Amino acid sequence: MTSDISAPSLLHNLSTAVIVIDLDAVILDSNVAAENLLDMSALKMRGMQLDELFQGSKEMEHLVAATRSERRPYTDRDLKLVTHTLRPIVVDCTISPWAAPGADRDRMIVELTSVERHQRIQSEETMLMQNQATAALMRGLAHEVKNPLGGIRGAAQLLERQLDGSQQTEYTQIIIGEADRLRKLVDRMLGPLGRLKKEPVNIHEVLEHVRNVVQAENPDGVNINRDYDPSLPELTANRDELVQAFLNLIRNAVQAVSDSNGEVGLKTRAQRSITIANKFHKLVLSVEVSDNGPGVDEEIAESIFFPMVSGRAEGSGLGLPLSQAIVNRYGGLIAFTSEPKNTVFTVWLPLEATP
């Protein structure tokens, strides 16, 4: 940050991407949110022309010229830009004049708010509300089911004591076995309850453990590629919960490509200045679980985190809701994008002090 720009800490803690330019549209500085949005460091941006950064956008040039000549803010909504990496983005852009204290020349402030980010926040809030409502419904239903299941199992045990002959007790064993199976299913529907022991957890140790388990289940199989960021700090969590959450996700990815000898990828990164469900986090751990399978069926895409929704005939439809419930407990979220040959489930976990 240059010395003639005031309030540097405020600028860098804004969740809105901000770029400071001079009257010739040369970039003087940018904040962390701008680095994340544009995939470029502030140091590398500094000294570039703004039109270099946005591939000669005429709309951006007109905004800069209008702000410079009339010395008042100008805004363009849903502005389509192409970044230096040729990645298209859609933003709301406001350019404002700024007489920086102590500066020998006036500046302009370029504010970029990702439209996709607003859409994502809205989608996340809706998803969390749906998850909470569904979890409450399923827990109520599960509690109602557990009591009669216990009665059925107990009655079968009493009946078995009165019976003679292995053929008759075979039937009671079926009843007891099915009651136990349904009870386990109900316990999974209830999800994680109560306060569990939390401790510092290395996310890569968790992922490697899950990878070994899944590869042991599929010895002939799927190649799981890893792209880990070794600098990631530990997070405070219950290790067993995280193992269960990622086991469900990675198993699903492996099953999606098991018929085609495809590939699964695990990628970890740290992301700064991320908003999850309208709550701002300075630092977030992201884990991507990707596969090159056929993709999520469009018919279930909107409800894939609901219980009993599965793309496989043999699936229970409880794995993803349970993973989402676990991640939600730590203030995080699971989201996904999917198309044929490229499905990515992303887990965001805040790295601040967890509850």
C-alpha positions as CSV (number, residue, x, y, z in Angstrom):
1,M,0.0,0.0,0.0
2,T,1.4,3.4,-1.0
3,S,2.0,5.9,1.8
4,D,-0.4,8.6,0.3
5,I,-3.4,6.3,0.5
6,S,-5.3,6.5,3.7
7,A,-6.9,3.8,5.8
8,P,-5.0,0.8,4.3
9,S,-6.3,-1.7,6.9
10,L,-9.9,-0.7,6.1
11,L,-9.3,-1.1,2.4
12,H,-7.8,-4.5,2.7
13,N,-10.6,-5.8,5.0
14,L,-13.4,-4.8,2.6
15,S,-15.2,-7.7,1.0
16,T,-15.7,-5.6,-2.2
17,A,-12.9,-5.7,-4.7
18,V,-11.3,-2.2,-4.8
19,I,-8.6,-1.0,-7.3
20,V,-7.0,2.5,-6.9
21,I,-6.0,4.1,-10.2
22,D,-4.6,7.5,-11.1
23,L,-6.2,9.8,-13.7
24,D,-4.3,8.0,-16.5
25,A,-6.0,4.7,-15.4
26,V,-2.7,3.3,-14.1
27,I,-3.2,0.9,-11.2
28,L,-1.7,2.1,-7.9
29,D,-3.0,-0.4,-5.5
30,S,-5.7,-3.1,-4.9
31,N,-7.1,-4.9,-1.9
32,V,-7.2,-8.6,-1.1
33,A,-10.8,-9.0,-2.5
34,A,-9.6,-7.7,-5.8
35,E,-6.7,-10.2,-5.8
36,N,-9.1,-13.0,-5.2
37,L,-11.6,-11.8,-7.9
38,L,-8.9,-11.3,-10.6
39,D,-6.5,-14.1,-9.7
40,M,-3.6,-11.6,-9.6
41,S,-1.5,-10.2,-6.7
42,A,-1.6,-6.5,-5.9
43,L,2.1,-6.3,-6.6
44,K,1.7,-7.6,-10.1
45,M,-1.3,-5.3,-10.8
46,R,0.5,-2.2,-9.7
47,G,1.7,-0.2,-12.6
48,M,-0.6,-1.9,-15.2
49,Q,-3.1,0.0,-17.2
50,L,-6.7,-0.8,-16.3
51,D,-7.5,-1.8,-19.9
52,E,-4.6,-4.3,-19.7
53,L,-6.2,-5.9,-16.7
54,F,-9.6,-6.2,-18.4
55,Q,-8.6,-7.0,-22.0
56,G,-9.4,-3.5,-23.4
57,S,-13.0,-3.3,-22.2
58,K,-14.7,-0.3,-24.0
59,E,-17.3,-0.1,-21.3
60,M,-14.7,0.3,-18.6
61,E,-12.8,2.9,-20.6
62,H,-16.1,4.9,-20.9
63,L,-16.7,4.7,-17.2
64,V,-13.1,5.9,-16.4
65,A,-13.4,8.8,-19.0
66,A,-16.8,9.9,-17.6
67,T,-15.6,9.9,-14.0
68,R,-12.4,11.7,-14.9
69,S,-14.1,14.5,-16.9
70,E,-17.2,15.1,-14.8
71,R,-15.6,14.3,-11.4
72,R,-18.5,12.3,-10.1
73,P,-19.2,8.6,-9.6
74,Y,-20.4,6.4,-12.4
75,T,-21.9,2.9,-12.1
76,D,-22.5,0.2,-14.7
77,R,-24.4,-2.9,-13.6
78,D,-24.0,-6.4,-14.9
79,L,-20.8,-5.3,-16.7
80,K,-19.2,-8.2,-18.6
81,L,-15.4,-8.2,-18.3
82,V,-12.6,-10.6,-19.4
83,T,-9.7,-10.8,-17.0
84,H,-6.0,-11.2,-17.9
85,T,-6.5,-15.0,-17.6
86,L,-9.3,-14.8,-20.2
87,R,-11.8,-15.7,-17.5
88,P,-15.2,-13.9,-18.1
89,I,-16.7,-12.3,-15.0
90,V,-19.9,-10.3,-14.5
91,V,-19.7,-7.4,-12.0
92,D,-21.4,-4.2,-10.8
93,C,-18.7,-1.6,-11.3
94,T,-18.6,1.9,-9.7
95,I,-15.8,4.3,-10.4
96,S,-15.5,7.4,-8.0
97,P,-13.1,10.3,-7.9
98,W,-10.9,10.5,-4.8
99,A,-8.8,13.4,-3.6
100,A,-6.4,11.3,-1.6
101,P,-5.0,13.3,1.5
102,G,-1.4,14.3,0.9
103,A,-1.4,13.1,-2.7
104,D,0.0,15.3,-5.4
105,R,-2.6,14.0,-7.9
106,D,-6.2,12.9,-7.6
107,R,-7.1,9.3,-7.7
108,M,-10.1,7.2,-8.8
109,I,-11.5,4.2,-6.9
110,V,-12.8,1.3,-8.9
111,E,-15.2,-0.9,-7.0
112,L,-16.1,-4.3,-8.4
113,T,-18.9,-6.4,-6.9
114,S,-19.3,-9.8,-8.4
115,V,-22.9,-10.5,-9.5
116,E,-22.1,-14.2,-9.2
117,R,-21.1,-13.6,-5.6
118,H,-24.5,-12.1,-4.7
119,Q,-26.2,-14.9,-6.5
120,R,-24.0,-17.4,-4.6
121,I,-24.8,-15.8,-1.2
122,Q,-28.5,-15.9,-2.0
123,S,-28.3,-19.5,-3.0
124,E,-26.3,-20.4,0.1
125,E,-28.8,-18.7,2.4
126,T,-31.7,-20.6,0.7
127,M,-29.7,-23.9,0.9
128,L,-29.0,-23.4,4.6
129,M,-32.7,-22.7,5.3
130,Q,-33.7,-25.8,3.4
131,N,-31.1,-27.9,5.2
132,Q,-32.3,-26.6,8.6
133,A,-35.9,-27.2,7.8
134,T,-35.2,-30.7,6.4
135,A,-33.0,-31.6,9.4
136,A,-35.7,-30.6,11.9
137,L,-38.3,-32.6,9.9
138,M,-36.1,-35.7,9.6
139,R,-35.1,-35.6,13.3
140,G,-38.7,-35.4,14.4
141,L,-39.6,-38.3,12.0
142,A,-36.6,-40.4,13.2
143,H,-37.5,-40.0,16.9
144,E,-41.1,-41.1,16.1
145,V,-39.7,-44.2,14.3
146,K,-37.2,-45.3,16.9
147,N,-39.7,-46.1,19.6
148,P,-41.8,-48.6,17.7
149,L,-38.7,-50.1,16.2
150,G,-37.5,-50.9,19.8
151,G,-40.8,-52.4,20.5
152,I,-40.7,-54.6,17.4
153,R,-37.2,-55.8,18.2
154,G,-38.1,-56.6,21.8
155,A,-41.2,-58.5,20.8
156,A,-39.3,-60.5,18.3
157,Q,-36.7,-61.4,21.0
158,L,-39.4,-62.5,23.4
159,L,-41.1,-64.6,20.7
160,E,-37.9,-66.3,19.8
161,R,-37.5,-67.5,23.4
162,Q,-40.9,-69.3,23.1
163,L,-40.2,-70.9,19.8
164,D,-38.7,-74.3,19.1
165,G,-36.9,-75.1,15.9
166,S,-34.3,-73.3,13.9
167,Q,-36.7,-72.6,11.0
168,Q,-39.0,-70.5,13.2
169,T,-36.2,-68.6,14.9
170,E,-34.8,-67.8,11.5
171,Y,-37.9,-65.6,10.9
172,T,-37.4,-63.8,14.2
173,Q,-33.8,-63.2,13.4
174,I,-34.9,-61.6,10.1
175,I,-37.2,-59.3,12.1
176,I,-34.4,-58.4,14.6
177,G,-31.9,-57.9,11.8
178,E,-34.2,-55.6,9.9
179,A,-35.1,-53.7,13.0
180,D,-31.4,-53.1,13.7
181,R,-30.8,-52.1,10.1
182,L,-33.6,-49.5,10.3
183,R,-32.4,-48.2,13.6
184,K,-28.9,-47.6,12.1
185,L,-30.6,-45.8,9.2
186,V,-32.6,-43.7,11.6
187,D,-29.4,-42.8,13.5
188,R,-27.8,-41.6,10.3
189,M,-30.9,-39.5,9.6
190,L,-30.5,-37.9,13.0
191,G,-27.0,-36.8,12.0
192,P,-24.4,-35.5,14.5
193,L,-25.9,-34.5,17.8
194,G,-24.5,-33.1,21.0
195,R,-21.1,-31.6,21.8
196,L,-18.2,-33.6,20.5
197,K,-14.6,-33.3,21.4
198,K,-12.8,-30.8,19.2
199,E,-9.0,-30.5,18.7
200,P,-6.6,-29.2,16.1
201,V,-7.0,-31.2,12.9
202,N,-4.8,-31.4,9.9
203,I,-7.1,-31.5,6.9
204,H,-4.6,-33.4,4.8
205,E,-4.3,-36.2,7.3
206,V,-8.1,-36.5,7.2
207,L,-8.1,-36.6,3.4
208,E,-5.3,-39.1,3.2
209,H,-7.1,-41.4,5.7
210,V,-10.3,-41.2,3.7
211,R,-8.4,-41.7,0.4
212,N,-6.8,-44.9,1.8
213,V,-10.1,-46.2,3.0
214,V,-11.8,-45.6,-0.4
215,Q,-8.9,-47.1,-2.4
216,A,-9.0,-50.2,-0.1
217,E,-12.7,-50.5,-1.0
218,N,-11.9,-50.2,-4.7
219,P,-8.5,-52.0,-5.2
220,D,-8.8,-52.3,-8.9
221,G,-9.7,-48.9,-9.5
222,V,-10.0,-45.3,-9.6
223,N,-7.0,-42.9,-9.6
224,I,-7.3,-40.2,-6.9
225,N,-5.1,-37.3,-7.7
226,R,-4.0,-34.8,-5.0
227,D,-3.2,-31.1,-5.2
228,Y,-2.6,-30.0,-1.6
229,D,-1.5,-26.7,-0.3
230,P,1.0,-27.7,2.4
231,S,0.9,-24.3,4.1
232,L,-2.7,-24.6,5.3
233,P,-3.1,-24.2,9.1
234,E,-4.9,-26.7,11.2
235,L,-8.6,-26.2,12.0
236,T,-10.4,-26.9,15.3
237,A,-12.9,-29.7,14.7
238,N,-13.8,-33.2,15.5
239,R,-11.7,-35.5,13.4
240,D,-14.2,-38.3,13.1
241,E,-16.9,-35.9,11.9
242,L,-14.7,-34.6,9.2
243,V,-13.7,-38.1,8.2
244,Q,-17.4,-39.0,7.8
245,A,-18.2,-35.9,5.8
246,F,-15.3,-36.4,3.3
247,L,-15.9,-40.1,3.1
248,N,-19.4,-39.5,1.8
249,L,-18.1,-37.0,-0.8
250,I,-15.1,-39.0,-2.0
251,R,-17.1,-42.3,-2.1
252,N,-19.7,-40.6,-4.3
253,A,-17.0,-39.3,-6.6
254,V,-15.3,-42.7,-7.0
255,Q,-18.7,-44.4,-7.6
256,A,-19.5,-41.8,-10.3
257,V,-16.4,-42.9,-12.3
258,S,-16.1,-46.5,-11.3
259,D,-17.7,-47.7,-14.6
260,S,-15.4,-45.7,-16.8
261,N,-12.0,-45.9,-15.1
262,G,-12.1,-42.2,-14.6
263,E,-10.3,-39.9,-12.2
264,V,-11.1,-38.2,-8.9
265,G,-9.2,-35.1,-7.7
266,L,-8.7,-33.6,-4.2
267,K,-7.5,-30.0,-4.1
268,T,-7.0,-27.8,-1.0
269,R,-6.5,-24.1,-0.9
270,A,-6.8,-21.2,1.5
271,Q,-9.1,-18.4,0.4
272,R,-9.3,-14.9,1.9
273,S,-12.2,-12.6,2.4
274,I,-14.9,-15.1,1.7
275,T,-18.6,-14.7,2.6
276,I,-20.5,-17.8,3.6
277,A,-24.2,-17.4,4.0
278,N,-23.9,-13.7,4.5
279,K,-21.1,-14.0,7.2
280,F,-17.7,-12.6,6.3
281,H,-14.6,-14.7,7.0
282,K,-11.1,-13.5,6.7
283,L,-9.6,-16.9,6.0
284,V,-11.4,-20.0,4.7
285,L,-10.1,-23.5,3.9
286,S,-11.5,-24.9,0.7
287,V,-11.5,-28.5,-0.4
288,E,-12.5,-29.5,-3.9
289,V,-13.6,-33.1,-4.6
290,S,-13.8,-33.5,-8.4
291,D,-14.5,-36.3,-10.8
292,N,-14.8,-36.7,-14.6
293,G,-17.9,-38.8,-14.5
294,P,-21.3,-38.2,-16.2
295,G,-22.3,-35.4,-13.8
296,V,-25.3,-34.9,-11.5
297,D,-28.6,-35.6,-13.0
298,E,-30.4,-32.3,-13.6
299,E,-33.6,-33.8,-12.2
300,I,-32.1,-34.1,-8.7
301,A,-29.6,-31.2,-8.8
302,E,-31.8,-28.8,-6.9
303,S,-32.6,-31.3,-4.1
304,I,-29.3,-33.3,-3.9
305,F,-28.7,-32.3,-0.3
306,F,-32.2,-33.5,0.8
307,P,-32.5,-36.8,2.6
308,M,-33.5,-39.8,0.5
309,V,-32.5,-38.2,-2.8
310,S,-29.9,-40.3,-4.6
311,G,-28.7,-40.7,-8.2
312,R,-28.0,-44.4,-7.6
313,A,-30.6,-47.1,-7.3
314,E,-28.7,-48.6,-4.4
315,G,-28.0,-45.3,-2.6
316,S,-29.7,-44.3,0.6
317,G,-29.7,-40.6,-0.1
318,L,-28.3,-39.8,3.4
319,G,-24.6,-39.3,2.7
320,L,-24.7,-35.7,1.3
321,P,-27.2,-34.4,3.8
322,L,-25.1,-35.8,6.6
323,S,-21.9,-34.2,5.1
324,Q,-23.7,-30.9,4.8
325,A,-25.0,-31.1,8.3
326,I,-21.4,-31.7,9.7
327,V,-19.9,-28.9,7.7
328,N,-22.7,-26.5,8.7
329,R,-21.8,-27.2,12.3
330,Y,-18.4,-25.5,11.7
331,G,-19.9,-22.5,9.9
332,G,-19.1,-23.9,6.6
333,L,-20.9,-25.0,3.5
334,I,-20.8,-27.6,0.7
335,A,-21.7,-26.5,-2.8
336,F,-21.2,-28.0,-6.2
337,T,-21.1,-27.4,-10.0
338,S,-21.7,-30.2,-12.4
339,E,-21.5,-30.9,-16.1
340,P,-20.5,-34.1,-18.0
341,K,-16.8,-34.9,-17.3
342,N,-16.5,-32.2,-14.7
343,T,-18.3,-32.3,-11.3
344,V,-16.8,-30.4,-8.4
345,F,-18.0,-30.5,-4.8
346,T,-16.4,-27.7,-2.8
347,V,-16.3,-27.7,1.0
348,W,-15.6,-24.3,2.7
349,L,-14.5,-24.4,6.3
350,P,-13.7,-21.2,8.2
351,L,-10.3,-21.2,9.7
352,E,-11.1,-18.7,12.5
353,A,-11.9,-20.0,15.9
354,T,-14.6,-22.7,15.4
355,P,-17.6,-23.2,17.8
